[in-house]
Amino acid sequence: MWRHVTPDAARRMLIAAAHAFADKGYHATTTRDIASLAGMSPAAVYIHYRSKEDLLFQISKIGHELSLSVLSDVPGKDPVERLSNAVSSFARWHAEYHTTARVVQYELGALSPEHHATVVELRRGIEGRMRSIIAEGVEAGLFDAPDLRGATLAVLSLCIDVARWYQPTGKRTPEQIGALYADLVRRMLMS
């Protein structure tokens, strides 16, 4: 997930910050905590990032961009198959990257107004992509969703919440969770 972040020290800082924020929460985490997890001095944080909030923004931005890419060009011969593939991929992403996804989804309130606006725009893109798949199914008479916005929010919320409870040692793999959620959403929306 982080391989495009360079140099290595900056990548290590992001990974450490994601783990610290997921474990303790943004406000309870110090730059000393992050540096310690990264195996660096506290001063090293400021070589690569302006602040702790900048680290959170980078994690949020990268995480949202990646989750948005999961919903780009979703394959499928019809809206039902596209919805299944979209939900499966989105839920699976939130399980596979549960630590980062937890930070991305639940620490938004700590972002500066400028950074928050950037992330909100990415979230609108995610919502728009899922809504367009559902709308296509409604138009084709395949889905029953009189409140398109509400249905979209319900589907996204279901997938996003995986990051809150998922544990790699649990009974289901990310793939199994994706398949289960795709089936549940299909049953929820099919007319």
TAKA-V239251 format. One line per field, one symbol per residue. phi: phi as a letter, one per 40 degrees, with the letter a starting at -180 (. if undefined). psi: psi as a letter, one per 40 degrees, with the letter a starting at -180 (. if undefined). Layout:
phi->???
psi->???
This chain:
phi->.bcccbcdcccccccccdcccccbgdcccbccdcccccgbcdccdccbbcaccccdccccccccccccccccfccicacccccdcccdccccdccdbdcccccdcbbdccccdcccccccccccccccccccccccccccgcbbacbccccccccccdcccdccbcbdcccbcdcccdcccccccdccbcc
psi->dedehiiddddddddddddddddeiddehidddddddefiiddddeddididddddddddddddddddddehfhiieiddddddddddddddddddfddddddddeedeeiidddddddddddddddddddddddddddeedihgdgdddddddddddddedddehhdeadiidddddddddddddddeh.
